[in-house]
Structure formats: C-alpha cells, structure tokens
Amino acid sequence: MDNMPLDIAITIQLALAPAFLLVGIGQFLVLAAGRLGRVVDRARILADILPVEPGPEHDGCVRELRLLDRRMNVISLSILFGTMAMIAVCLVVAGLFAARHLDMPLTGVTTVTFVGAMGLLILGLVTFLYEIRLANKAIHVRSDIVGGPRK
C-alpha cells in the first residue's frame, strides 16, 4: 500500500508521452476541420452561381464542384483516421492505468494499440497531404493576368 503513490506517479509519467500526442492530433484535427469548412463553403458558393445553361462556364463550375467533392471526401477520411488515432491513444493511456491498477501485464495489448494509433495517424497525415496536393492542382492564376501559359 505504501508504494501506491509511486506506482501512480510512474504510470502518470508513462502516460505523459501519449497524452502529448493527443494535443498534436487535436491540433491536426482542428486544422483539417477548418480546411473542410472552407471547401464546403466554396462548394456552396459555386453551386449557387452554377450557370443553368450548358457551356464552358457551366462545365468549369461542374469540374470545380467535382474536385471540391473529392477534396471533401479526402479531408473527411483524414479526419476519420485522426479521430481513430486519438481514440487509440486514449485507449493506450487507459490501458496503462488499468494494467497498473489491476496489476496485469497488458504490455502486448498496449503495444499493439500504440502501433495502431501511429498507423492511423500516419494514414490521416498522408490523406491530408493528398488533399493539399489536390488543392494545389486546382490553384491557378488566369493566363491573361500572368501573361502566358502555366509552366
């Protein structure tokens, strides 16, 4: 019973690193949600001004709407992976405390959960990077403004 405070202190020390991950993942999710909001806003504006008559302007708006829809799907997937990573990190922290409290060796479960959390975070970051690439491909300045074709 005397070593209980020491056990709790050690468990808290072990849980600190995963807890800091929660802060970083949370910031990533806020950033991704902000991008999703901007893409949704742009899609709504574009849908409202979509020309009814077929033609080059209509086709350009439809192309951009399709790209925005693709970006929304990719960002949503990134947010899903990031949220799942956050849940997995929470499970790691809870597992550390449960293992200490129940005096059970949950090392294997905790290790697998932590590796899974990192895998999910990597997937979230990769899909986020892919969305950024999609956005960069869509960004362009009209050639009449810059004085020639894009290079």
ROFI-61735 format. One record per residue: x negated, y, z negated of N, C-alpha, C, O in turn. Coordinates in steps of 0.05 Angstrom, whole numbers, plus 5000, padded with zeros to 4 digits. Each point is the difference from the previous one (the first is absolute). Layout:
residues N
XYZXYZXYZXYZ...
end
This chain:
residues 151
498449765000501650245000498350255000500850215011496849784977498350234998498950085027499550245005500249575014498950075026502150095020499450055023503149964969502150095018499550275012500350035024499050184960499550265013497749985020500150145021497949704974497849975018500949875026499350085022502449714975501149875024501750195017499850005024501850164962501650205015498250205014500450075023497550024963498150205012498649885024499850135021499449624978498749875023502049975023499350055023503149874971502049975021500650275013500350015024499950204960500450275012497750075018500450115021497149834970497750065017500249855026499450115022501449634977500249845024502250115019499849985024502350134964502350095016499650285011501550085018496550064973499650285009499350015030501150175014497249664996499350015028502449955018500550165019501149634976502449975016502050244997501450075019498750044957501850234995499250245017501750155010495649894993499150225017500849955029500550195015499549564993500949935027502950105004500750095022500949894958502850085002500250305007501750085016496550084973500050295006499350045030501350155014496649714995499250035028502249905019500550135021500749654973502149895018502450194999501350045021499350074956502250194998499550245017501950105013495750004987499350235017500349935030501050165016498149604991500349915027503049985008500750095022501049814960502849985006501350275003501850045017497450164967501150275002499250125027501750125014495949844994499050095026501649875023500950145019499449604980501549855021502950095000501150035022500150014955502950085000500350285011501950065014496150114981500150275012499849995030501550155014496849684997499849975029502649895011501050105021500149714965502649885010502150225001501550015019498650164960502050215000499750195023501950085013495649994994499550185022500749875027501150145017498449614986500749865025503149985002501050055022500349894957503049995000501150275007501850025017497150194971501050285006499650065030501850115013495949824998499550055028501949845018500950115020499649654973501849835015502950125000501350005020499550104957502750124998500250255017501950055014496050124985500050245016500149935030501550125015496849694993499949925028502649885009500950055023500449794960502649885007502150215004501849975017498050254967502050215003499750165025502050115011495549914999499650165025499749835025499350105021501249644976499749825023501850085022502550014997496450055027501750085022501949775008499249775000503250315006502049805008499549905029500449765005498850425012499649935028497349855003498050084989502049715027497549865006498150185015500850185015496649784980498050165013497449984985499849864980498250295029497349984987500150084971498749884983502850345010500150094973501449794982499149954978503049935032501549794985498149764996499949894978498750035044498249774998497850054980499249824985499750425015497950074981500949994971498649904982503950195013501149994973500449714991499549934978501549915041500549724993497449854994499949844982498050225034497449884995499050084972499049834985501250435008499150094974501749874978498949934979503750055025501749874980499249714995500149904978499249965044499249724997497449984984499649834984498550365022497550004985500550074971498849874982503050325013500650074972501349764986499549954976502249905038501249774988497949794993500149874979498050095039497849814995498450094976499349844983500150425015498550114978501549964974498849934979503850125021501649954976499849714990499849954976500449875043499849714993497249944988499849854980498150255032497349954990499550124973498949874982502050385014499750134974501649854979499049964977503449965030501749844981498649754992500149924977498749945042498549764994497650064982499449854981499250375024497850084983500950054972498749924981503650225016501150054973500849744987499549974976501649845039500749744988497549864989500149904978497850095039497549874990498950144976499149874981500950395019498950154978501649964974498949974979503750025024501849954977499649714989499949964976499849855042499549734992497349984986499749854980498350295030497450014987500250114972498749904981502950315016500350134974501449804980499249984977502849885033501349804983498049784992500049914977498450005042498049794993498050104980499249854982499950405020498250114980501450014972498749944980503850145020501550004974500149724989499849964976500649845041500049724991497349924989499949854980497950255031497349944990499850114972499149864982501750395014499850134974501749854980499149944978503450005030501849854982498849724994500249904977498649975043498849744996497750004981499749824984498750405017497850024981501050024971499049874983503150295013501150024973501449744992499849924977501749965041501449754994498049784993500349854980497550135035498049804995498750044973499649814985499950445007498850064975502049954977499249884979503350205025502049964979500749714996500349904977500049955045500849724998497649824997500349754996497350365004497549854998499949775020499349784994501450305031500049815022498050095021499950245006498649585006498250085021501550035027500749815013499950444994501450065025498150115021500750155018496749774979498050115018500549955029499850185017501049584990500649935028502350165011499850105022502449924963502350155009499350295003500850135019497849984961499350285001498150065024500350205013497949624992498150035022501550005027499650175017502249644986501549985025501850245003500250115023501049984956501850245001498450255008500950165016496749864972498350245006499149995029500050215014499149564995499149975028502450065019499750135021502749774971502450065016500650305001500750105021498950034956500550294999498150145019500850195014496749734986498050135018500749955029499750175017501249584989500849945027502350175009500150105023501949934960502350165006499250305004501050135018497249964965499150285003498550035026500450215014498049604993498650025026502050005023499750165018502349674981502150005021501450285001500550105022500150014955501350264999498350215012500950175016496549834978498250205011499549975030499850195014500049564995499649955028502550095016499750125021502749824969502450095014500250305000501050125019498250004959500050294998498150125021500650205013497049684989498050095020501249975028499550175017501949614988501249965026502050215006500250105023501449984957502050225004498650265007501050155017496849904970498550255006499049995029500150205014499049574995499149975028502450055019499750135021502649764972502450055017500650305001500650115021499350024956500550294999498050165017500750185014496749744984498050145015500349975030499450185016501649594993500449965028502250185011500050085023501949994960502350165008499350305000501550165012496449914973499350294998498650085026498149885009502950335002498750115024500850305003502150094990496250055023500550285007500550015030498649875016503550284991500750015028497650095017498550174992501249715032497750065016500050285011497950115005504550014998500150285009498950194979499250235006500749694969498950164979496949974998498650204997500549555005497149954997498550025026497549995000503950035022498750055026498949755014497950015011503649774989499149775014501049744987501250014979498249775034500949744989498449934975497750104996503549744987498649904976497749825007500149855020497950164963497749825005499849804978498249835000
end
